[in-house]
């Protein structure tokens, strides 16, 4: 969700997808989020028993 002035300002944007395949089977289940010291998004995945670290794409 984009923010401006500390308030939601715009339409939500997907930044992490692909946890459910077309047949409805869960490949992952995000159950918690946090921000690390570097500003990356951390997502706990209950099904995959993983923690995903999401950062902005690096320019080529």
Order of alpha helices (4+ residues) and beta strands (2+ residues): beta-beta-beta-beta-beta
